[in-house]
Amino acid sequence: MAEKDLEKRKNELSDLEKHVILYKGTERPFTGKYYNHFSPGIYKCKLCGTPLYKSEFKFDSGCGWPSFDDELPGAVTKKLDADGIRTEITCTNCGAHLGHVFYGEGFTQKNVRHCVNSISLEFEDYESSLTEFANNLETAIFAGGCFWGVEHYFQNIKGVISTEVGYTGGYLENPTYKQVGYENTGHAEAVKVVFDNSIVSFEDLCKIFFEIHDPEQINRQGPDVGEQYRSEIFYTTEEQKIISEKLIAILISKGFNVATKLTPAGAFYPAEDYHQKYYQKTGKLPYCHFYQKKF
Ligand SMILES: [Zn+2]
């Protein structure tokens, strides 16, 4: 952004935005737009629009401000405050005040917390984002028994941006859990996984899929019996189909009698809210899925 445009943008800021972004103020905790916001996308600098953080870096620290444990390379500049205690973070491109960075608090493995004012940020979801980051996004859809258990294993894999449980592969539009369980809808319980393929590949995810369920079982998975619990990959690209076929051939060569079907992805109907992130919400552990190394 040219100097002239930047000056214009500064003048357009609201008083509160000026207070934080230009004069290094702090918004009150639990009042900002993004402290409790966890959709997949990019957080950009409010003043100049430069991408600063990806949603994969975001975590809930409970402090009332958006917290990130990493930044996009070079996007954020760190400088010791005048008081010599805290470290200020600013947008490298335009100098906008973001907040402060803290180390060694133990919140995440990276052990860093960028504590950022919501008002210094502008969120853009990946799908409408025209930034380079959107180009690495890919979707995979796996059915392998009760979707609670399948989602449990996928949701925390590095590079996985979002998971959602739902119904697919059948013919009834907008089915309910009850209909899928008791009526002949043709649907499978499935998990839609959106991932950044520059961090984790479809092949990696597909291997995990085969290792967390038993692909030899037909129309059931452990104690769950019924067509909705079948093993099936709903591929979204031809490449995914080829990789799936390759992995199935490897499993067959190892003596597994694989029953997994390969089908082009069609309509995916998200399941009811109470099924989403079920084990995370309830603190329980899957009864139906176990990890077993197969590759
Ligand atoms: Zn900026």
Boltz pocket constraint, residues with backbone or C-beta under 6 A from the ligand:
constraints:
  - pocket:
      binder: B
      contacts: [[A, 45], [A, 46], [A, 47], [A, 48], [A, 49], [A, 50], [A, 91], [A, 92], [A, 93], [A, 94], [A, 95], [A, 96]]
      max_distance: 6.0
